[in-house]
Amino acid sequence: FIVPKIMGRPEEARRMKARVQIESIETALKLYKLDNGSYPTTEQGIQALVEAPSAGELAKHWRQGGYLEKGKVPKDPWDNEFIYISPGVHGDFDLISYGADGEEGGEDKNADVQSWEIE
């Protein structure tokens, strides 16, 4: 049994969790697009992954039960909402966590975690 040594590095662990959450939401968004032909709009947001959109282009083949585990959109590790923009500036959509300060930009623990920078 091997345990990674992250106990003394809580900020690094939060940033890693944010990246994993973004990747999970990206997968759910791709499934949504497969079923409905397009990604949710910025207005519909990632909430469309847990509730069928009632505004804008309706999701004709929305999956019963939604696209995310536990039926809710997670907050980032700093207890903030993820920012979702579709169409995105860097791709079909952009997903962002603003880091510890909850504001755009920043350095170190306040640096943003952005979907287009995740490898």
N, C-alpha and C positions, 0 to 999 in steps of 0.2 A: 504494500500500500504506500503510494507516494503522494505527498501533499505539497503543492507548490508553496513557496515561501512568500506569501503576499500579506501576511498579518501586519507587518511593519510598514506597508505601503498602501494605505487605504485609497488614496487618490488615484494611484495607478490601477487599482482594482475597479474603482468606479468608472474610469475611462474605458477599461476593457469591457465592463458590463454594458456601457453605452454603445460600444461598437457591436457587441453581440445582439443587443436589442434592435439596433438599426438594421442589421442583417436579417433578423427575424421579421421585422416589419416589411423590409424589401421583398422577402419571399412571399409574404401574405399579399402584398400589392401586385406581384406578378400573377398569383393565382386569381386575384380579383380581375385583372385584365384578361386572363385566359377565359374566364366565365362571361365577362361583360363587354369585351372588345376595347376597353380603354381604362386608364387609371382614374381614380376619383379626382375631381377638380380640387383646386385649393380650397374653394368654398365648402365642398363636401368634406374635405379633410380625411385624415386616417380614421376618423370615427365611422366612415363608410365601411370599414373592415369589420365592424361589430354591429352596425345597424344599417339596414338598407337605406340608401339616400332618398330623401323626399324632396330635394331641390335639385335643379339643374338636370342633366341627363340622367334619367333613372336607370338603375341597374336591372336589366330585364331578366338576367339569369343569376341573381344574387344567391349565394349559397346559404341555405337554411342553417342557422347556427353561426354564421359569419366565418371569418378568415383568421381570427386570432384565438389562441388558447385562452381559456377562462372568460371569454366573452367580454373583454374590456381592453382598451388601449392602455398600455403601460406608460407610466411616467418615467422620465430618465432617472438615473441614480441620484440626482440632486433634487428629486421630487418636483421637477418642472415638466411641462408639456413638450413633446417633440415638435419642431417646426416642420411643416410639410408644405411644399410648393410644387404645383403641377399645372402646366408644364414647368419643369425646372430650368434653371440657368445652366446647369452642368449635365443635364440628361433629361430623360422623360419626367423625372421628378427629383426633387432635392429633399433630403431628410437631415435635420440638424438638431443637435443638443447644444445648448449654449454654455455648457459646463457649469462649474460651481457658482459663478456669479449670476447665471441666468440671463446674461446680456450678450449681445453679438460681439464677437471679437474676444480679445483677451489673450493672456499668456499663461503658461504653466497650468495650474489647476483651473483657471478661468478660460482656458482655450476651448474653442468650439470643437465638437466631434461631428464631422460632416460625412455624409454617405459617399460622396465622390472621392474622398481621400482614403477610404477603407480598401485595403487590398484583399 
